[in-house]
């Protein structure tokens, strides 16, 4: 790339607690309790344990995805897809705030390519990305069996912690772009995303957890309290 070549501008968004004021993965788990797919006591206890590990940065993402997708796998495609539509109507769509839509739209109007990059699995997040009008989604991909249904295992590298750096790099390569070809703004709430924040041009600590807020302050990174603005 020559010095005069214009760089491709990208806006990367984490999803949970960044564009959404809730955790979609956790909320999906709670929803499966509501519709009677999972034991309310045991599932809630395990879901809370996994979420605490996520917040602490100690989550085993493979164990979590097997747990989080078990009910979906057992119910089968028809019931699972119908439940996901209800989940979108009842839980996700009411949680999408105007200021989050506006932020995405601002980047789109500026000509930026918009990407959602999340550690939540593709089954939960694909319709959420669609609700934001975002085509490009980098999420935890799921292994499919011969019938095309999920097995509970992760396909390839999970987009979690350092895995987000790898998956984003692969996304660029697939589009014949190098890191030097792009100018990247990345919005996230979580200290888990520090590896990717350190690999973009413009990290934005968005609705940040306490550890990320402190680090962003120390490093002079922009802090955006999206849901308080």
Backbone bond lengths (Angstrom), bond angles and torsions (degrees), N, CA, C in turn:
res aa  C-N    CA-C-N  psi(-1)  N-CA   C-N-CA  omega(-1)  CA-C   N-CA-C  phi
1 X - - - 1.464 - - 1.517 109.76 -
2 X 1.334 116.27 130.73 1.451 120.32 178.19 1.516 109.13 -81.82
3 X 1.330 114.18 164.88 1.461 119.57 -177.86 1.521 111.32 -63.59
4 X 1.376 117.05 -24.35 1.451 120.95 -176.39 1.529 112.05 -89.10
5 X 1.327 117.68 -8.36 1.455 120.24 -178.20 1.520 110.20 -73.65
6 X 1.319 115.23 132.49 1.457 119.63 -179.17 1.524 109.73 -77.56
7 X 1.318 115.88 132.85 1.455 120.18 179.58 1.533 110.75 -78.02
8 X 1.324 115.27 149.92 1.457 121.73 173.66 1.522 108.77 -76.63
9 X 1.311 116.67 125.72 1.457 120.55 -178.88 1.525 109.64 -93.47
10 X 1.325 115.00 128.44 1.452 122.13 -178.76 1.522 109.98 -121.22
11 X 1.318 115.45 139.00 1.468 121.59 172.28 1.517 107.19 -115.38
12 X 1.333 116.08 111.26 1.464 122.72 178.66 1.522 109.00 -99.64
13 X 1.319 115.29 135.23 1.464 120.86 178.76 1.520 110.36 -126.23
14 X 1.322 116.51 125.54 1.443 119.15 160.20 1.536 106.09 -66.13
15 X 1.321 117.03 165.05 1.458 119.17 -175.15 1.530 113.15 -105.24
16 X 1.317 116.96 -65.09 1.459 121.60 -171.60 1.525 111.73 -71.36
17 X 1.329 115.74 125.63 1.468 124.08 -177.70 1.531 112.32 66.94
18 X 1.329 116.06 8.40 1.459 120.82 174.92 1.524 108.63 -114.08
19 X 1.332 117.18 -70.82 1.461 119.93 171.88 1.519 111.58 -83.41
20 X 1.330 116.29 -29.65 1.463 120.81 175.62 1.531 109.35 -106.11
21 X 1.325 118.50 145.60 1.464 120.47 176.15 1.525 112.29 -82.97
22 X 1.324 116.70 4.74 1.459 122.76 179.59 1.525 109.27 -127.79
23 X 1.327 116.20 169.72 1.460 122.02 172.86 1.523 107.58 -96.59
24 X 1.325 117.37 112.15 1.468 120.83 -174.08 1.528 111.63 -65.80
25 X 1.324 117.19 -36.29 1.459 120.90 -179.79 1.530 110.58 -66.21
26 X 1.317 115.82 -48.49 1.470 121.14 178.02 1.528 110.23 -61.92
27 X 1.326 116.03 -42.59 1.462 120.56 -178.83 1.525 111.55 -65.41
28 X 1.340 116.44 -37.30 1.458 119.58 176.12 1.526 109.83 -61.60
29 X 1.323 117.02 -42.77 1.455 120.40 178.11 1.517 111.76 -59.64
30 X 1.323 116.17 -44.15 1.461 120.47 177.87 1.524 110.76 -63.61
31 X 1.316 115.77 -37.64 1.467 121.07 178.71 1.523 111.32 -62.76
32 X 1.325 118.05 -38.64 1.474 119.98 179.03 1.526 111.46 -64.73
33 X 1.327 116.44 -28.16 1.471 119.35 173.12 1.528 109.53 -67.54
34 X 1.334 115.73 -45.46 1.465 121.64 -177.44 1.523 111.55 -58.49
35 X 1.326 117.39 -38.72 1.470 119.93 -176.30 1.525 111.86 -92.42
36 X 1.344 116.80 7.67 1.446 120.90 171.43 1.519 116.16 82.43
37 X 1.328 117.11 18.89 1.459 120.46 -179.37 1.521 112.92 -84.83
38 X 1.317 116.48 -23.44 1.468 120.36 -173.77 1.519 110.12 -133.60
39 X 1.319 115.48 154.10 1.458 121.26 178.44 1.524 109.38 -66.81
40 X 1.314 118.12 124.09 1.476 119.89 -172.62 1.519 114.29 -63.11
41 X 1.318 117.93 -34.73 1.464 120.05 -177.14 1.522 110.82 -80.33
42 X 1.330 116.78 -53.18 1.461 120.66 -175.77 1.526 111.79 -66.32
43 X 1.342 116.37 -45.17 1.462 118.91 -178.20 1.522 111.22 -65.44
44 X 1.328 116.86 -43.75 1.466 120.00 -179.36 1.525 110.49 -61.63
45 X 1.325 116.37 -40.65 1.470 119.53 179.38 1.529 110.65 -62.86
46 X 1.329 116.73 -48.08 1.466 120.03 -178.25 1.532 111.50 -68.32
47 X 1.331 116.49 -38.28 1.462 120.51 178.42 1.524 110.47 -61.66
48 X 1.331 116.31 -42.81 1.468 120.79 178.33 1.532 111.05 -64.14
49 X 1.332 116.44 -39.15 1.469 120.66 179.31 1.525 110.78 -63.74
50 X 1.326 116.64 -46.54 1.462 119.70 179.21 1.533 111.17 -62.83
51 X 1.328 116.38 -40.80 1.462 119.86 -179.09 1.524 110.81 -65.11
52 X 1.321 117.30 -37.94 1.466 120.74 176.59 1.523 110.79 -63.58
53 X 1.331 116.70 -39.79 1.463 120.35 176.94 1.534 110.82 -64.53
54 X 1.346 116.50 -39.39 1.463 119.83 177.61 1.527 110.56 -60.50
55 X 1.327 116.02 -47.60 1.465 119.97 -179.33 1.521 111.89 -63.18
56 X 1.338 116.12 -31.88 1.464 121.02 -179.18 1.523 112.80 -84.49
57 X 1.343 116.73 -8.40 1.454 120.13 -178.70 1.519 113.38 78.74
58 X 1.344 117.63 22.32 1.465 121.48 -177.28 1.527 112.16 -119.25
59 X 1.320 117.90 17.87 1.456 121.46 -175.79 1.518 112.07 -71.54
60 X 1.342 116.94 132.76 1.460 122.61 166.79 1.522 106.10 -87.52
61 X 1.327 116.64 102.09 1.456 120.66 -170.26 1.526 112.03 -66.73
62 X 1.328 117.87 -31.25 1.472 120.02 179.03 1.520 110.81 -66.79
63 X 1.331 117.22 -44.27 1.460 120.66 177.02 1.525 110.40 -62.45
64 X 1.320 115.82 -41.84 1.451 118.87 -178.23 1.528 111.87 -64.81
65 X 1.320 117.64 -44.67 1.469 119.92 -177.64 1.528 111.17 -64.82
66 X 1.335 116.76 -38.36 1.467 118.52 175.47 1.532 110.63 -60.43
67 X 1.319 115.88 -42.90 1.467 120.94 178.22 1.528 110.89 -65.42
68 X 1.322 116.91 -47.27 1.464 121.61 -172.41 1.519 112.74 -69.33
69 X 1.323 117.50 -27.43 1.469 120.56 -176.79 1.524 113.45 -101.06
70 X 1.327 117.42 -0.01 1.465 119.55 -175.11 1.527 112.25 -60.62
71 X 1.322 116.74 -46.34 1.462 119.44 -178.71 1.524 111.09 -63.65
72 X 1.329 116.46 -40.84 1.463 120.99 177.98 1.524 110.07 -60.33
73 X 1.310 116.06 -47.13 1.468 121.01 -179.18 1.520 111.09 -60.07
74 X 1.324 117.18 -44.57 1.457 121.12 -175.78 1.531 112.24 -71.85
75 X 1.314 117.66 -31.55 1.463 120.48 -178.82 1.522 112.48 -75.04
76 X 1.328 116.67 -26.47 1.455 119.94 -177.99 1.514 112.17 88.67
77 X 1.337 115.05 166.26 1.454 121.09 -169.58 1.524 113.27 -63.66
78 X 1.325 117.84 -46.58 1.466 120.02 -173.53 1.527 111.58 -61.81
79 X 1.316 116.91 -50.61 1.459 120.41 -179.80 1.528 111.47 -66.79
80 X 1.344 116.11 -38.81 1.463 119.67 -177.23 1.520 111.34 -66.77
81 X 1.308 117.56 -42.23 1.462 120.29 -179.32 1.529 111.20 -68.03
82 X 1.327 116.67 -37.10 1.460 119.56 176.79 1.527 110.83 -65.52
83 X 1.331 116.37 -40.40 1.466 120.21 178.46 1.524 110.49 -65.97
84 X 1.323 116.77 -37.28 1.469 119.81 179.26 1.523 110.77 -64.21
85 X 1.321 117.99 -38.06 1.462 120.37 177.07 1.527 110.69 -62.51
86 X 1.323 115.88 -41.58 1.466 119.81 177.78 1.526 110.46 -65.90
87 X 1.315 117.54 -40.47 1.464 122.65 177.32 1.528 110.74 -58.75
88 X 1.319 116.04 -42.56 1.463 119.68 178.05 1.525 110.64 -62.63
89 X 1.316 117.11 -45.28 1.472 120.98 -177.77 1.517 112.31 -66.37
90 X 1.329 116.13 -44.50 1.456 120.15 -169.91 1.524 114.27 -89.76
91 X 1.332 117.15 -29.84 1.474 120.43 -172.99 1.521 112.42 -113.31
92 X 1.315 117.04 -51.26 1.467 119.97 -170.90 1.529 112.47 -78.26
93 X 1.313 117.28 -52.79 1.464 119.01 -175.28 1.534 112.96 -58.51
94 X 1.338 119.15 -40.03 1.476 118.20 176.11 1.532 113.30 -67.47
95 X 1.344 116.69 -19.75 1.472 119.91 -177.60 1.525 112.91 -88.70
96 X 1.321 118.04 -13.21 1.468 120.33 -178.58 1.527 109.29 -75.32
97 X 1.307 116.22 117.14 1.462 121.78 -175.19 1.531 111.30 -89.25
98 X 1.323 117.97 147.31 1.463 120.94 178.87 1.522 112.84 -56.79
99 X 1.340 117.86 -38.06 1.459 119.25 -177.25 1.532 112.13 -67.52
100 X 1.341 116.42 -27.22 1.462 119.11 176.20 1.524 109.96 -72.10
101 X 1.320 116.31 -44.16 1.467 119.37 176.37 1.532 110.69 -60.17
102 X 1.323 115.92 -41.51 1.466 120.29 -178.10 1.523 111.62 -64.35
103 X 1.329 116.94 -38.85 1.460 120.08 179.22 1.526 111.10 -63.78
104 X 1.317 116.44 -44.34 1.465 119.95 176.36 1.522 110.09 -61.25
105 X 1.318 116.21 -43.77 1.458 120.39 -178.03 1.526 111.57 -65.98
106 X 1.317 118.47 -35.56 1.462 121.20 177.39 1.523 111.03 -59.01
107 X 1.320 116.28 -43.54 1.459 119.22 178.47 1.522 111.09 -67.67
108 X 1.317 115.94 -39.99 1.464 118.91 179.57 1.531 110.39 -63.03
109 X 1.328 116.68 -43.51 1.465 120.65 179.95 1.525 111.96 -65.67
110 X 1.341 116.43 -27.66 1.466 120.93 177.54 1.526 111.97 -78.55
111 X 1.330 115.95 -3.76 1.458 119.79 179.34 1.512 114.09 89.67
112 X 1.327 117.00 10.32 1.464 120.35 -179.88 1.529 110.25 -79.19
113 X 1.319 115.71 147.10 1.456 121.37 170.77 1.530 107.25 -81.19
114 X 1.317 117.40 128.82 1.454 121.75 -175.64 1.527 109.94 -105.17
115 X 1.334 115.33 132.75 1.463 122.11 -178.31 1.526 108.54 -134.37
116 X 1.316 116.84 134.26 1.463 120.94 168.85 1.518 107.83 -98.74
117 X 1.328 115.92 128.67 1.463 121.20 179.79 1.524 107.55 -127.01
118 X 1.316 116.59 118.21 1.458 120.91 -168.19 1.516 112.15 -142.70
119 X 1.327 115.40 151.63 1.465 121.17 175.91 1.523 112.06 -86.50
120 X 1.321 117.27 -2.03 1.458 121.15 175.78 1.524 109.39 -83.10
121 X 1.322 116.75 148.34 1.469 119.83 -172.46 1.523 113.09 -71.78
122 X 1.315 114.09 160.18 1.461 122.38 -174.43 1.532 112.95 -62.85
123 X 1.343 117.47 -32.34 1.467 119.51 -178.98 1.517 110.57 -60.65
124 X 1.308 117.18 -43.26 1.461 121.37 -179.36 1.526 111.66 -76.24
125 X 1.336 117.61 -38.37 1.469 120.15 -166.13 1.518 116.10 -93.44
126 X 1.345 118.79 -19.73 1.466 117.79 -177.71 1.529 112.20 -59.57
127 X 1.325 119.83 -47.29 1.469 117.87 178.34 1.526 113.58 -68.63
128 X 1.322 117.69 -24.60 1.464 119.65 177.15 1.530 109.72 -70.52
129 X 1.336 116.36 -43.89 1.467 119.42 175.32 1.529 110.20 -58.57
130 X 1.320 116.59 -41.89 1.462 120.29 178.71 1.529 110.89 -61.47
131 X 1.327 116.72 -37.88 1.466 120.43 179.99 1.524 111.59 -64.13
132 X 1.322 116.68 -28.89 1.466 121.15 175.81 1.530 111.70 -87.69
133 X 1.321 117.31 -1.46 1.452 120.81 -178.09 1.517 113.30 72.71
134 X 1.336 116.35 26.30 1.458 121.53 -177.12 1.530 109.50 -104.44
135 X 1.308 115.65 117.44 1.470 120.85 -179.21 1.519 112.04 -76.28
136 X 1.330 115.83 -41.78 1.465 120.44 -171.58 1.525 110.09 -86.96
137 X 1.331 115.84 115.92 1.453 122.56 -179.56 1.518 109.46 -127.76
138 X 1.324 115.43 123.81 1.466 121.84 171.58 1.519 105.70 -110.38
139 X 1.335 116.18 106.56 1.457 122.21 -176.45 1.525 108.41 -132.52
140 X 1.312 116.47 174.36 1.458 120.48 173.60 1.525 107.72 -66.78
141 X 1.327 116.05 118.11 1.454 120.87 -179.73 1.529 109.94 -88.98
142 X 1.311 115.35 147.40 1.461 121.56 -172.64 1.525 111.34 -112.37
143 X 1.321 115.21 139.47 1.456 120.94 175.04 1.533 108.96 -67.45
144 X 1.317 116.03 139.92 1.464 121.68 177.67 1.523 109.84 -114.25
145 X 1.332 115.41 146.35 1.462 119.58 177.98 1.526 110.26 -85.41
146 X 1.331 117.00 -174.08 1.463 121.12 -176.14 1.519 112.25 -61.98
147 X 1.326 116.43 -26.89 1.467 120.73 178.43 1.524 112.47 -85.54
148 X 1.331 116.67 -3.23 1.460 120.59 178.70 1.511 114.84 89.66
149 X 1.351 117.13 9.64 1.462 119.42 -179.40 1.518 110.13 -103.80
150 X 1.325 115.77 158.48 1.458 121.13 -172.26 1.525 111.65 -70.74
151 X 1.343 115.17 148.91 1.462 121.30 -179.66 1.523 112.82 -103.48
152 X 1.330 116.93 -16.58 1.463 121.43 -175.24 1.514 113.24 101.35
153 X 1.346 116.55 -7.38 1.460 120.61 178.73 1.526 110.61 -97.12
154 X 1.317 115.47 160.37 1.463 121.95 179.95 1.519 109.93 -91.85
155 X 1.327 115.15 135.41 1.465 121.70 175.53 1.525 109.04 -89.48
156 X 1.327 116.30 118.18 1.456 119.79 176.44 1.521 113.01 70.93
157 X 1.325 115.12 -149.57 1.465 121.90 -176.59 1.526 109.80 -84.32
158 X 1.319 118.40 126.14 1.466 119.13 177.00 1.526 110.88 -71.66
159 X 1.305 115.78 141.28 1.477 121.05 -179.87 1.521 109.27 -81.87
160 X 1.329 114.51 69.80 1.457 122.10 -175.87 1.510 108.75 -141.10
161 X 1.340 117.47 131.36 1.451 123.33 -178.48 1.536 110.54 52.08
162 X 1.342 118.19 -123.87 1.461 120.66 -178.77 1.525 111.86 -61.05
163 X 1.339 116.01 -25.13 1.456 120.12 178.39 1.519 113.37 -62.47
164 X 1.333 117.33 -26.77 1.468 119.10 176.47 1.521 110.86 -66.08
165 X 1.313 116.93 -36.43 1.465 120.76 177.96 1.530 109.61 -62.96
166 X 1.323 116.26 -46.19 1.467 121.66 -179.94 1.516 111.27 -64.06
167 X 1.316 116.50 -47.40 1.468 119.10 -177.67 1.533 111.31 -65.72
168 X 1.329 117.14 -37.33 1.460 119.13 177.46 1.521 110.51 -67.34
169 X 1.316 117.44 -40.49 1.466 120.73 176.98 1.525 110.57 -60.62
170 X 1.323 116.74 -41.97 1.467 120.57 177.85 1.522 111.20 -64.71
171 X 1.332 116.16 -37.92 1.465 120.85 177.91 1.529 110.11 -61.61
172 X 1.321 116.54 -42.09 1.469 120.04 177.71 1.525 111.28 -63.81
173 X 1.318 116.68 -46.33 1.467 120.99 -179.06 1.523 110.53 -58.81
174 X 1.328 116.29 -41.68 1.467 120.62 -179.62 1.531 111.54 -61.55
175 X 1.326 116.26 -22.08 1.465 121.32 178.39 1.523 112.28 -105.56
176 X 1.321 114.41 14.13 1.473 121.87 177.46 1.520 111.19 57.31
177 X 1.320 114.55 41.61 1.456 121.35 176.63 1.519 109.24 -117.67
178 X 1.318 116.31 142.68 1.464 122.05 172.28 1.525 108.64 -102.30
179 X 1.318 115.39 165.26 1.462 119.48 179.87 1.525 111.19 -57.95
180 X 1.326 116.70 -35.04 1.470 120.59 -179.49 1.525 112.77 -73.78
181 X 1.334 116.56 -10.92 1.460 120.32 -179.25 1.526 112.92 -85.66
182 X 1.328 116.75 -9.34 1.462 119.30 -170.88 1.519 111.51 -125.12
183 X 1.305 114.29 153.33 1.462 123.31 173.32 1.527 106.02 -118.72
184 X 1.334 116.52 112.58 1.459 120.96 -165.12 1.525 111.29 -115.42
185 X 1.330 115.09 127.47 1.459 122.40 168.61 1.528 107.50 -107.14
186 X 1.323 116.55 130.91 1.464 120.83 -177.37 1.517 110.28 -127.04
187 X 1.322 115.28 123.68 1.461 122.79 179.32 1.525 109.32 -104.69
188 X 1.326 117.22 128.25 1.461 120.67 175.65 1.517 111.01 -156.65
189 X 1.324 114.10 154.76 1.463 120.44 179.03 1.520 112.85 -97.65
190 X 1.344 117.85 -13.36 1.461 119.89 -160.57 1.523 114.33 -114.18
191 X 1.313 115.35 139.76 1.463 121.44 173.43 1.521 111.01 -62.95
192 X 1.345 117.60 -21.41 1.458 120.59 176.21 1.524 112.02 -61.11
193 X 1.334 116.49 -23.01 1.460 120.82 -177.52 1.526 113.11 -93.86
194 X 1.316 116.89 12.10 1.459 119.98 179.68 1.533 112.80 -55.48
195 X 1.344 120.56 -41.69 1.465 119.01 179.55 1.532 113.13 -55.92
196 X 1.330 117.23 -41.53 1.458 118.80 179.53 1.521 111.30 -75.11
197 X 1.323 117.78 -36.75 1.458 120.04 177.81 1.522 111.50 -57.72
198 X 1.333 115.50 -35.52 1.463 120.01 -179.22 1.522 112.43 -78.29
199 X 1.338 116.93 -3.30 1.460 120.85 -178.17 1.521 113.34 -117.41
200 X 1.339 116.92 15.22 1.458 120.14 177.64 1.517 109.29 -120.95
201 X 1.339 115.17 168.83 1.461 120.00 -178.38 1.523 112.67 -76.92
202 X 1.326 115.87 -37.55 1.466 120.17 -172.97 1.527 110.23 -134.87
203 X 1.324 118.45 86.88 1.465 120.22 175.73 1.521 110.29 -77.00
204 X 1.334 115.35 137.32 1.459 120.78 179.18 1.532 107.85 -127.23
205 X 1.311 117.13 113.07 1.461 121.75 176.79 1.524 107.73 -76.39
206 X 1.318 116.34 109.28 1.459 121.91 -170.08 1.518 110.10 -112.09
207 X 1.325 116.58 120.02 1.472 120.77 -173.25 1.526 109.62 48.73
208 X 1.326 118.42 48.42 1.467 120.42 -164.65 1.520 113.92 -70.49
209 X 1.341 114.15 148.54 1.461 118.82 170.55 1.526 108.33 -68.31
210 X 1.307 116.90 168.99 1.461 121.01 -171.63 1.516 112.57 -58.80
211 X 1.329 116.64 -42.51 1.460 119.45 -178.08 1.521 111.65 -68.07
212 X 1.326 116.53 -40.24 1.457 118.83 178.91 1.526 111.30 -69.77
213 X 1.315 117.34 -36.88 1.468 119.77 178.26 1.535 110.50 -61.34
214 X 1.320 116.17 -43.61 1.459 119.78 179.04 1.519 111.11 -63.25
215 X 1.328 116.49 -45.70 1.456 120.40 -178.86 1.521 111.33 -65.05
216 X 1.332 116.52 -42.24 1.463 120.29 179.04 1.524 110.87 -61.53
217 X 1.314 116.54 -39.89 1.457 121.04 177.34 1.520 110.58 -62.76
218 X 1.325 116.86 -43.92 1.464 121.46 -179.75 1.525 112.04 -64.51
219 X 1.326 116.53 -36.50 1.467 120.53 -175.38 1.526 113.28 -93.80
220 X 1.321 116.50 -4.73 1.451 119.36 179.43 1.511 114.03 75.60
221 X 1.319 116.55 23.57 1.457 120.44 176.41 1.518 109.79 -77.48
222 X 1.317 115.76 150.90 1.452 120.92 176.76 1.524 109.91 -63.84
223 X 1.325 116.51 138.91 1.457 123.12 175.16 1.520 108.00 -117.63
224 X 1.338 115.67 126.86 1.458 121.61 -179.04 1.532 109.07 -123.36
225 X 1.326 116.35 114.06 1.463 120.86 173.84 1.525 106.47 -93.68
226 X 1.323 114.80 82.56 1.454 121.51 -169.37 1.514 112.89 -61.12
227 X 1.318 117.04 -40.19 1.453 120.21 -173.84 1.526 112.97 -88.22
228 X 1.340 115.67 1.01 1.470 120.22 174.58 1.517 111.34 -110.80
229 X 1.343 115.07 1.93 1.480 118.42 -175.76 1.513 111.66 -92.96
